Amino acid sequence: MINVLIVDDSAVTANYLRFILSQDSEMNVVAIATDGKQGVEFAQQYRPDVITMDLHMPRMDGFEATKEIMATVPTPVVIVSASYDVEQVQKTFKAIEVGAVAVMEKPRGLTSPDHKQMANELVQLIKQAARTKVHRHSRDGVHAAATPKKHAFTHSTVQYVAIGSSTGGPLVLQKILSALPADFPAPILVVQHIAKGFTQGMADWLSNSCALHIKLAENGEMPRRGQVYVAPDAKQMALTRSGKISLTDDPPEHSVRPSVSYLFRSLVENGFSARTLGILLTGMGKDGSAELKQLKDAGAITIAQDEKSSIVFGMPGEAVKLGGATYVCNPEEIIIKLRELLPHK
């Protein structure tokens, strides 16, 4: 049984969330808190397995509540928020910085055609969150790295970097990308599973801490060195044979769009494997795992995030199991690998 604490100042929303969760026999709502301060108190009292957290609340908002919970009773926190308010999106990523594991748009009502899908996504996300590893908040986030063995990385052998990530990915992406200089000698293509409506906010949030130029990818553009291209909402992203970015409405893979598998496979099929560094970060499921192995078999250098530093070891763990990782690294080691691409001055 997964015990869930709901923190939301709207009685209508809180009861709707409880209704959704009550439809699953594995879910048990232990309490509803009406503001962040009460949420902290109930987290300490009930010790739930997962907390759903609103952001805009009286007395203490969701960001401050998440920060306090992670400092006192570390618990997986899922931000459930309206997605199209700029201020709320910004607060969402501040909450991720202090330890929230995932974000989801508030499910729409029973009369919405999206109700069933969004309700199912919420249930699955909470089940996923219940299996994540969280730690008392120190803002370290990952373990200290040993210096990995050197590889003869050069820009002549690696001309594209492709990264896939899911649950726990935004904070790891921030850690990695913020350590790279503006003149990084390759374009970086990123597929991050995140709730619809939050992708632009994530790109903006990453930009605030990175020297690299970070933007949502556009159909038909030619990737340039020193730029990060993030797959936009509900689009599959690929690199075409001509080297341009393609965005399509092709069907989801592994129930997600954008899909890491779709991007990685395009690199293999269009002849870029031997010029690619493929990286698979923390995330639930198998998206990108088999395709990381395809990249490696076709000549790419590949990296899977290690289990100790992953919030969820599903995607990288499956890649490791398949033999798809040239290296298994924590984020600091990944940074070292990426820096090997830099020209020596």
VENQUICOR-V969087 format. One record per residue. N is the residue number from 1. RES is the residue in one letter. SS is DSSP state (2 for helix, 1 for strand, 0 for the rest). PHI is phi as a letter, one per 20 degrees, with the letter a starting at -180 (NA if undefined). Layout:
n & res & ss & phi
N & RES & SS & PHI
N & RES & SS & PHI
//
This chain:
n & res & ss & phi
1 & M & 0 & NA
2 & I & 1 & d
3 & N & 1 & e
4 & V & 1 & c
5 & L & 1 & d
6 & I & 1 & d
7 & V & 1 & d
8 & D & 0 & a
9 & D & 0 & e
10 & S & 0 & e
11 & A & 2 & f
12 & V & 2 & f
13 & T & 2 & f
14 & A & 2 & f
15 & N & 2 & f
16 & Y & 2 & f
17 & L & 2 & f
18 & R & 2 & f
19 & F & 2 & f
20 & I & 2 & g
21 & L & 2 & f
22 & S & 2 & f
23 & Q & 0 & f
24 & D & 0 & d
25 & S & 0 & f
26 & E & 0 & e
27 & M & 1 & d
28 & N & 1 & c
29 & V & 1 & e
30 & V & 1 & e
31 & A & 1 & a
32 & I & 1 & c
33 & A & 1 & d
34 & T & 0 & e
35 & D & 0 & a
36 & G & 2 & f
37 & K & 2 & f
38 & Q & 2 & f
39 & G & 2 & f
40 & V & 2 & f
41 & E & 2 & f
42 & F & 2 & f
43 & A & 2 & f
44 & Q & 2 & f
45 & Q & 2 & f
46 & Y & 2 & e
47 & R & 0 & l
48 & P & 0 & f
49 & D & 0 & e
50 & V & 1 & b
51 & I & 1 & c
52 & T & 1 & e
53 & M & 1 & c
54 & D & 0 & f
55 & L & 0 & d
56 & H & 0 & e
57 & M & 0 & b
58 & P & 0 & f
59 & R & 0 & m
60 & M & 0 & b
61 & D & 0 & e
62 & G & 2 & f
63 & F & 2 & f
64 & E & 2 & f
65 & A & 2 & f
66 & T & 2 & f
67 & K & 2 & g
68 & E & 2 & f
69 & I & 2 & f
70 & M & 2 & f
71 & A & 2 & e
72 & T & 2 & d
73 & V & 0 & c
74 & P & 0 & g
75 & T & 0 & b
76 & P & 1 & g
77 & V & 1 & d
78 & V & 1 & d
79 & I & 1 & f
80 & V & 1 & d
81 & S & 1 & b
82 & A & 0 & f
83 & S & 0 & d
84 & Y & 0 & d
85 & D & 0 & e
86 & V & 2 & g
87 & E & 2 & f
88 & Q & 2 & f
89 & V & 2 & f
90 & Q & 2 & f
91 & K & 2 & f
92 & T & 2 & g
93 & F & 2 & f
94 & K & 2 & f
95 & A & 2 & f
96 & I & 2 & f
97 & E & 2 & g
98 & V & 0 & e
99 & G & 0 & p
100 & A & 0 & f
101 & V & 0 & e
102 & A & 1 & a
103 & V & 1 & c
104 & M & 1 & b
105 & E & 1 & f
106 & K & 0 & g
107 & P & 0 & g
108 & R & 0 & e
109 & G & 0 & f
110 & L & 0 & f
111 & T & 0 & e
112 & S & 0 & f
113 & P & 0 & f
114 & D & 0 & e
115 & H & 2 & g
116 & K & 2 & f
117 & Q & 2 & f
118 & M & 2 & f
119 & A & 2 & f
120 & N & 2 & f
121 & E & 2 & f
122 & L & 2 & f
123 & V & 2 & f
124 & Q & 2 & f
125 & L & 2 & f
126 & I & 2 & f
127 & K & 2 & f
128 & Q & 2 & f
129 & A & 2 & f
130 & A & 2 & f
131 & R & 0 & e
132 & T & 0 & e
133 & K & 0 & d
134 & V & 0 & c
135 & H & 0 & c
136 & R & 0 & g
137 & H & 0 & f
138 & S & 0 & c
139 & R & 0 & m
140 & D & 0 & e
141 & G & 0 & n
142 & V & 0 & c
143 & H & 0 & f
144 & A & 0 & f
145 & A & 0 & e
146 & A & 0 & e
147 & T & 0 & f
148 & P & 0 & f
149 & K & 0 & f
150 & K & 0 & f
151 & H & 0 & c
152 & A & 0 & f
153 & F & 0 & f
154 & T & 0 & b
155 & H & 0 & f
156 & S & 0 & f
157 & T & 0 & e
158 & V & 0 & c
159 & Q & 0 & d
160 & Y & 1 & c
161 & V & 1 & d
162 & A & 1 & c
163 & I & 1 & c
164 & G & 1 & c
165 & S & 1 & b
166 & S & 0 & b
167 & T & 0 & g
168 & G & 0 & n
169 & G & 2 & f
170 & P & 2 & g
171 & L & 2 & f
172 & V & 2 & f
173 & L & 2 & g
174 & Q & 2 & f
175 & K & 2 & f
176 & I & 2 & f
177 & L & 2 & f
178 & S & 0 & f
179 & A & 0 & e
180 & L & 0 & d
181 & P & 0 & f
182 & A & 0 & f
183 & D & 0 & e
184 & F & 0 & g
185 & P & 0 & e
186 & A & 0 & b
187 & P & 1 & f
188 & I & 1 & c
189 & L & 1 & d
190 & V & 1 & c
191 & V & 1 & d
192 & Q & 1 & c
193 & H & 0 & f
194 & I & 0 & b
195 & A & 0 & g
196 & K & 0 & g
197 & G & 0 & n
198 & F & 0 & d
199 & T & 2 & f
200 & Q & 2 & f
201 & G & 2 & f
202 & M & 2 & f
203 & A & 2 & f
204 & D & 2 & f
205 & W & 2 & f
206 & L & 2 & f
207 & S & 2 & g
208 & N & 0 & f
209 & S & 0 & c
210 & C & 0 & c
211 & A & 0 & f
212 & L & 0 & f
213 & H & 1 & e
214 & I & 1 & d
215 & K & 1 & b
216 & L & 1 & f
217 & A & 0 & f
218 & E & 0 & c
219 & N & 0 & f
220 & G & 0 & n
221 & E & 0 & e
222 & M & 1 & e
223 & P & 0 & f
224 & R & 0 & d
225 & R & 0 & f
226 & G & 0 & m
227 & Q & 1 & c
228 & V & 1 & d
229 & Y & 1 & d
230 & V & 1 & e
231 & A & 0 & f
232 & P & 0 & f
233 & D & 0 & g
234 & A & 0 & l
235 & K & 0 & c
236 & Q & 1 & e
237 & M & 1 & d
238 & A & 1 & c
239 & L & 1 & d
240 & T & 0 & f
241 & R & 0 & f
242 & S & 0 & e
243 & G & 0 & n
244 & K & 1 & e
245 & I & 1 & f
246 & S & 1 & d
247 & L & 1 & d
248 & T & 1 & c
249 & D & 0 & e
250 & D & 0 & g
251 & P & 0 & g
252 & P & 0 & f
253 & E & 1 & c
254 & H & 0 & l
255 & S & 0 & m
256 & V & 1 & c
257 & R & 0 & b
258 & P & 0 & f
259 & S & 0 & d
260 & V & 2 & f
261 & S & 2 & g
262 & Y & 2 & f
263 & L & 2 & f
264 & F & 2 & g
265 & R & 2 & f
266 & S & 2 & f
267 & L & 2 & f
268 & V & 2 & f
269 & E & 2 & f
270 & N & 0 & d
271 & G & 0 & n
272 & F & 0 & d
273 & S & 2 & g
274 & A & 2 & f
275 & R & 2 & d
276 & T & 1 & d
277 & L & 1 & d
278 & G & 1 & d
279 & I & 1 & c
280 & L & 1 & d
281 & L & 0 & d
282 & T & 0 & g
283 & G & 0 & r
284 & M & 0 & e
285 & G & 0 & n
286 & K & 0 & c
287 & D & 0 & g
288 & G & 0 & n
289 & S & 2 & f
290 & A & 2 & f
291 & E & 2 & f
292 & L & 2 & f
293 & K & 2 & f
294 & Q & 2 & f
295 & L & 2 & g
296 & K & 2 & f
297 & D & 2 & f
298 & A & 0 & e
299 & G & 0 & o
300 & A & 0 & f
301 & I & 1 & e
302 & T & 1 & c
303 & I & 1 & c
304 & A & 1 & d
305 & Q & 1 & f
306 & D & 0 & f
307 & E & 0 & f
308 & K & 0 & f
309 & S & 0 & e
310 & S & 0 & e
311 & I & 0 & f
312 & V & 0 & c
313 & F & 0 & e
314 & G & 2 & f
315 & M & 2 & f
316 & P & 2 & f
317 & G & 2 & f
318 & E & 2 & f
319 & A & 2 & f
320 & V & 2 & f
321 & K & 2 & f
322 & L & 0 & e
323 & G & 0 & n
324 & G & 0 & e
325 & A & 0 & d
326 & T & 0 & f
327 & Y & 1 & c
328 & V & 1 & d
329 & C & 1 & c
330 & N & 0 & e
331 & P & 2 & g
332 & E & 2 & f
333 & E & 2 & f
334 & I & 2 & f
335 & I & 2 & g
336 & I & 2 & f
337 & K & 2 & f
338 & L & 2 & f
339 & R & 2 & f
340 & E & 0 & f
341 & L & 0 & f
342 & L & 0 & f
343 & P & 0 & f
344 & H & 0 & f
345 & K & 0 & d
//
